[in-house]
């Protein structure tokens, strides 16, 4: 097994454990820190794919700026320990079987794909990564609508949090 595959498996396990910690944490700040762990693991996975620019953006934008924004909103709302409701019990009973099915499917896919790639010696692993200029041209021409809709969605979420904070105060 190659070093890249070992790093991939380690980062995958770290990302999954961080996601589980994100869901199970009772304190909102602990959930935010678990999300940072997931973001860093994803950045390493992007590096393994040869996408250094995307990995850097993942760290700078998501693990940096967006998480600072999340922590700011958490502190603004003065959120304490999460109160569990019946809905979270329902999510636990539905979520655990779905998580097991997802993990089995992911393991099957990894084993199946890794077996095929190991059999095809000398095969190219995928397309050559595009340059940063090509990526930015696509982002601001072909994908400008989803890009702007995402920024509007984040703005609406922040405004909603502020409105909720003022109602409770």
Buried (B, 14 or more C-beta within 10 A) or exposed (E): EEEEBEBBEEBBEBBBBBBEBBBEBEEBEEBBBBBBBBBBBBBBBBBEBEBEBBBEBBBEEBBBEBBEBBBEBBEEBEBEEEEEEEEEEEEEEEEEEEBEEEEEEEEEEBEEEEEEEEEEEEEEEEEEBEEEEEBEEEEEEEEEEEEEEEEEEEEEEBEEBEEEBEEEE
